[in-house]
Amino acid sequence: MSTYTVSGRFQSRDGDQPFTKEVEAENEDLARERVYTTVGSQHNRKRTQIEIEEVSAA
C-alpha cells in the first residue's frame, strides 16, 4: 500500500473548512473514498459537501 496526501475542503457553519489528510491506500481512487468516509463521519458531512482538490503520492 502507498501513502497518499489528500487535500480539499468541506462545508461547515463558518464557511468552507480546509483539510489535509494522509491515508494509506492501493490507488488514488481508494484514497479519495477513504477521505470521503473519514471526513464525512468525523464532521457529519455528506459526499456532496466535501470537495477534494488534490491527491498526491507521499
TAUR-V710925 format. One record per run of one state. SS is the DSSP state (helix for helix, strand for strand, loop for the rest). FROM is the first residue (numbers start at 1). LEN is the number of residues. If there is no record, write none. Layout:
ss:SS from:FROM len:LEN
ss:SS from:FROM len:LEN
//
This chain:
ss:loop from:1 len:1
ss:strand from:2 len:11
ss:loop from:13 len:2
ss:strand from:15 len:11
ss:loop from:26 len:2
ss:helix from:28 len:16
ss:loop from:44 len:3
ss:helix from:47 len:3
ss:strand from:50 len:8
ss:loop from:58 len:1
//
